[in-house]
Amino acid sequence: MSAPQKPTSFWPYAIIATFVLFAAYIGYMVQQAMRSSVDLVSADYYQQELQHQQRMSALARTAALPAPVEVSHKAEAKELALQLPVTLAAQLSSGKVQFFRPSDKALDFSVPLQPNAQGQQRLSTARLKAGLWRVRLDFEAAGQAYFVEKEISVLN
């Protein structure tokens, strides 16, 4: 007579199946990570980082002005109003207003800073897609660089 056979346990198969499923999941996650776009927000990101100290100096100089540089967004009028101190606007040699979309660099654009005699400039925000935008004023007046950045939310 032969000895009675013990029933086989399913636990070794369950453990092996768990490891195989885990390895397949990790492989899938690695594949998805490799397909993801990892674009830098700006094409010249490293060059901009090198100019960081100059930007900080321009920010400090702008903050020290006797009258502030104002950037106000009027959502209902779809308008961005810029106000420079009159004395600074009279000495303006160059400048630009950059519209920067953190989520999509393809939407970024800039326009020249051209304030009137009172230091005011109005820009339409009608063409901006809804969402978060950073507005950057980068200008030079009387041989000194100035910089202002403000976040606005555009609603359509």
Secondary structure, DSSP 8 states (H G I E B T S, - for coil): ---------SHHHHHHHHHHHHHHHHHHHHHHHHHS----SSTTHHHHHHTHHHHHHHHHHHHTSSS--EEEEETTTTEEEEE--HHHHHTEEEEEEEEE-TT-GGG-EEEE----TTSEEEEE-TTS-SEEEEEEEEEEETTEEEEEEEEEEE--
